[in-house]
Amino acid sequence: MDVSLASWLVVAVALAAANLPFANENLFGFIPLNANGPGGARKHFVVRLLELIVLYFLVGALAHALESRIGNVFDQGWEFYAITGCMFVVLAFPGFVLRYLRKRRG
């Protein structure tokens, strides 16, 4: 796998992972929460935020694994993690808008 393909793969996975907490009511997309009646349980915002943090680290682990397969793994400082964390939150914005800011009809 070349550097360009690995880079675009990480970006695509990050985009999907950042929007996953807002896309459904299951934890990490496949673990159902305790259903209370026919409507089911709704995830609280704090649960979605914790899920977003865990997914950030999973995408980071994937990126680290791809980088180690390509060549040398570079040491990163706190600035790298601050910037990539902010970028991950920006990638989550479409899911946040659709979940909380979209006008409901009906």
WOZI-V758515 format. One record per backbone hydrogen bond with DSSP energy under -1.0 kcal/mol. NH is the residue of the N-H (numbers start at 0). CO is the residue of the C=O. If there is no record, write none. Layout:
nh->(NH NH)
co->(CO CO)
This chain:
nh->(5 6 7 8 9 10 11 12 13 14 15 16 17 18 26 28 29 30 47 48 49 50 51 52 53 54 55 56 57 58 59 60 61 62 63 64 65 66 67 68 69 70 80 81 82 83 84 85 86 87 88 89 90 91 92 95 96 97 98 99 100 101)
co->(1 2 3 4 5 6 7 8 9 10 11 12 13 14 30 25 26 26 43 44 45 46 47 48 49 50 51 52 53 54 55 56 57 58 59 60 61 62 63 64 65 66 76 77 78 79 80 81 82 83 84 85 86 87 89 91 92 93 94 95 96 96)
